[in-house]
Amino acid sequence: MMNSLYFPPLERRDISEYYKAEGEFYATYNCKTNYDNTARDCKHRCVYCDAHVDECGGEHFSLDHFRPMDVFGEKFNGILKTHPFNLHLSCQKCNVLKTNDWKGCKDTENGATFLHKKGYLDRFQVDITEYLEVDRDGLIQCKNNEGPIKYMIGKMLLNRTNRVYIRKRREVKNKATHIQSMLLSKQKTLLKRWKSNQIQVDEFQKEMEALTALFDKFQSLDLLKI
């Protein structure tokens, strides 16, 4: 089921914050500043499969020209070559699979990004969770047939084995973190009761031993390091 673990909403800052000191865009799209800005805007996740950089070894992802240069490079005075709003963070695999594919409008700088249910969703323009969901098995499922999700799943192999594994692992780690917080909270409450004389020593010892046993079992599973 969809929750806050997957595909968080994205937004850009004011365009002025992406300029060089001279009031111009950076000359090359893949300069460090553009990468850092785009990675932050995309919350260090691939905008297509939602994998986080840290979940893929920590190596830099690609800067994807959302509107491909093979289609738009020479149009509109070439502005989309370096315009930061046309740069999206993409893992290497998704970037290769998308390549120069474009099914949306080609006549304007900001036209429709998909037509006839084929194309791509601009994560900065729409909430992608209105179109897809992640099921209990870590698979991306289409929940709005009016969008291009089925096309994206097929074209970019969004449910490839590694990405499904990453999503399921993220779910396990999230649940493990929740369990750890519950155990720590219970420990804190127990100590507070004992210090305020709300519980007898023998009862305190019994509950603390049970709680310690749960901690030991939890730590032995090592779920937070999966």
N, C-alpha and C positions, 0 to 999 in steps of 0.2 A: 504494500500500500504506500502511496505517496506520503512523505513527511518532509520535515525540514532537512533531512539528510541529503536530499537529491535536488539538483537544479534550482539553486537559490535565485531569487530575482536579481537582475543586474541593472545598473544605471551608470551613466557617464557623469562626470563633473562638467562644469561650464567649459565651453570650448577654449576659452582664454587660458585655461590651466595647462593646455597641451602645447602651447607655443614655446619657441625658443625666446631668449631675451630680446632678440631682434623683432619679435612679433610675427615670425614665420614658422611653418611646420618644419620639422627636421627633414633634411634632404634625402635620407635613406629610411625606408620604412622599418628596417630591422635594426636600427641603432638601439643601444642599451636603454636610452630614455623611453623610447616607444615601447620596447619590450616590458620594462618595469611598469609603465603606465597601464598598458593593456593587461598585463598579468594581474595587476591590482584590480582593475575594472572587472575582470572576469573571475575574481576571487581565486586566482591560481588554479582554475579548473578548465578543462577542455569544454568549450561551449556546446559541443556535440554529444560526447559520450559521458560527460560529467566527471571523468577521472581527475583527481587532484594531482598536482605535480609531485607531491610527497608520496603518493601512492604508486608512482611510476619511477621510483629511484631518485627523485629530486632533480633530474636533469631538465634543462630548459625545454619547454614545448615550442611549437612553431607559432609565428605570427601569420595567421591566415588572412589573406585579402578576402573578406566575405563576398564582395562583388569582385569576381576574378579579373586579374589583369589581362588575361587573354581576350576577355570580352570588353572590359571597360578601360583598359590601360591608356588608350589614346583618345578616349571620349572626355568631354567636359574639361578640356585643357589639362588632362592628366591628373586632375586633383585627387582621384581615388587611389593613386599610386602611394601617396604618403599621408592622406587624411587619416588621422588617428581613429576616427569613428568607423572607418572601414577595416580596421584591424581587430581581429578577434583571436583569442588564444585557442590553440588547437593542439591536441597531442599529435605526435608524428604520424601515427596510423590514420587517424581521421583526416589529417591534412592531405595525405597521399591519396586516400580514397575519394575525397571531394575534388581534388585537383582543380581544373578549370570549369567544372560543371556548373551550369547556371540555367535554370528553367523559368526564372522570373522575368520581370520587365527589363528590357535592355535600352529603353529610350530615355530614361530619366535617371538622375543620380540616386533617387530615393523611392523608386517605384516598387511595385509588388515584388516580394521575394519568392513567391511561389504562385504558379498558375495551374489550374486543373489538377490540384492536389500533388503537384510535383515541384520540388524546390527545397528551400530551407527557411527555417524560422530565424528571424533576427532577435536574439535573446534580449537586446536592449530596447526593442520595440514592443514585444509581446511577452506575456507570462507563459512560458512553455508548458507549465503544469496544467494549463487549460486544454492542452492537446495530448499530453501523454501522462502515464503513471508508471511507477516501478512496482512490480508485483512482489509477492513474498519470496519468489525464487530469484529475484534480482534481475528480472527481464523487463525491458522497456516495452510497454504496451500502448497502443493507440487508444485514446478515449474520445477523440473528436475527429470523425471521418472527413470533416471539411478542410482539415489541414494536411500538411505534407509528411506527417510522421511515418506513415507506412513506407513512403518513398525514402525517407532519411534512414530508417532502420535497414532497409535493403541495400541502399547505395553505400552507406558508411559502416555496415555490419555492426551496428550499435549494440547488438546482443552477442558479440563475439565472446568466446569463453573467458578470456582474461578480464573483460569488463564486467561480466556477470559475477565473476569471482570477487572483483574489487567491491562491487555493490553489496554482496552478501557479507563480505568481511567487514565493511563499514557498519553494517547493521549489527553484527556480533559485537564489535568494539563499542558501539553506542550502548547496547544493552549491558555490556560488562561495566562500562563507566557508571551507568545508572545503579547497578547492583553495588558497586563499590561505594557510591555516595550513600546508599541506603544503609550499608553496614557501618560506615563512619558516623552517620547520623544516629544510629541506634547506640553505638558506643558512647557518643557524646551525651546522649540522653541518660544512659545508664550511669555514667560517671556523675552527672549532675544530680541524679536522684540519690546516689550514695553520699555525695558531699553535703546534701541538704537533709540527710537522715530520713529520707523517704523510703528507704529499703534496708532491710537487715543484712548483716555481713554475710551470713550463709546464703541468702538468696542472691546477693550481689555476686558472690563467688561463683555460684551455680550458673547465673546468666552470663557472666563474663567468660567462663569456661566454654559455654555453648557458642558464644559469639566468636571467641578465639578459634574454635574449631571450624566455624564457617569461614573466617578469614583465611585460615590455612588451606582449606579446600579450594577456596576461590583463587588464592595465589598459585596453587599447584596447577590450576588450569591454564594460567598465563594468558588469559584471553586478551589482555590489553596490548600484548606484543604480537598478536596475530598479523 
